Amino acid sequence: MDGLSGLPKFLERRWDEILQLTLQHLAVVALSLLLAMVLGVLIGTAVWNRPVARSVSITSAGIALTIPSLALLAILSPVLGLGWGPTVVALVFYSLLPIIRNTVVGLREVPSEVLESARGIGMVPLAILWRIQMPIAWPVILTGVRVAAQLTIGIAAIAAYVAGPGLGQYIFKGLSSLGSRNALNYALTGTVAVVVLALLVDAAFILITRLTTSRGLRA
């Protein structure tokens, strides 16, 4: 209770630091999502109509999610050092499954009659992919990116284990100093800030999906 009663003063004194850590957290998540989106969409578009390659890609990305994040960060840190390097690689690694899977699903769900009509007017496969399939699949792809964003926001907090940027630093500082005066304040502030950030990012993706989806495809 003493710790919680001192929370307002704790927040007032450290507001600038909390804001800085929040912006770092958002930046590392945004960078990782951008890289994962480029890589995931490229893989998805390359394998969506190839059963063996599609199965291998999705299964491999699924297996990747079973690797504990702390273990992966510990493996990456001797190679990439501490901080942003292992954090970004790990976040991209964990983001691939929902993006690849949703890219494949979105492209495969384009009605066959639409594809036949496009071929009938002489469109080449690449043009069909980018001018017909991709716009129709876009809402499904963005849903995968949205799921990946929630994953990365949570895992980015764990990356403080290897001196990664963001709010995880407060969480780990609180856990490592249990029993001290501000331990609970550090842990609680970091945890709540991560949750609030996740909610704000999710709301942003809802808006982005609405603004970038053709009116005819909106639910």
Buried (B, 14 or more C-beta within 10 A) or exposed (E): EEBEEBBEEBEEEBEEEBEEBBEBBBBBBEBBBEBBBEBBBEBBBBBBEEEEEBEEBBEEBEEBBEEEBBEBBEEBBEEBEBBBBBBBBBBBBBBBBBBBBBBBBBBBEBEEEEBEEBEEEEBEEEEBBEEBBBBBBBBBBBBBBBBBBBBBBBBBBBBBBBBBBBBBBBBBBBEEBEEEEBBBBBBBBBBEBBEEBBEEBBEEBEEEBEEEBEEEEEE
